[in-house]
Amino acid sequence: MQTSPNLYRIGRILLASLFVISGVLKITAFSGVVAYMTSLGVPFAIFAVLATIVVELGGGLALMAGWKVRPIAIIVALFTVAATLTAHRFWQADPANAQNQLNHFLKNISIIGGLLMLAASSTDSKK
């Protein structure tokens, strides 16, 4: 149940801003991100980074604009699940880095929750 369209819109934009900014940063540091993905064992790292940019930047902008919010929020949530399990494996981290990776893992779990709530309560004005 949505009780405040303005708060919903602000929350949607703030949640999406994380993905837009992250997508832009991946474009500006493309080769470094590819190297990082390769170090994580991601196959076809160049294509994985390109797909990541499309989901983060494209999905983030779509969410900000209120376009196809329900399906886009689900796609971005599924992407975030995959990214979390790939990049924030706290259970495999060395003791000095385990807490940091756990914090990122839990942050992403919360973001996934927010995206699922967004998908569940979406009242797209631009279907």
PyMOL commands that set and color helices and strands:
alter all, ss='L'
color gray80, all
select helices_A, chain A and resi 5-28+30-39+45-65+69-87+90-92+95-121
alter helices_A, ss='H'
color red, helices_A
deselect
rebuild
show_as cartoon
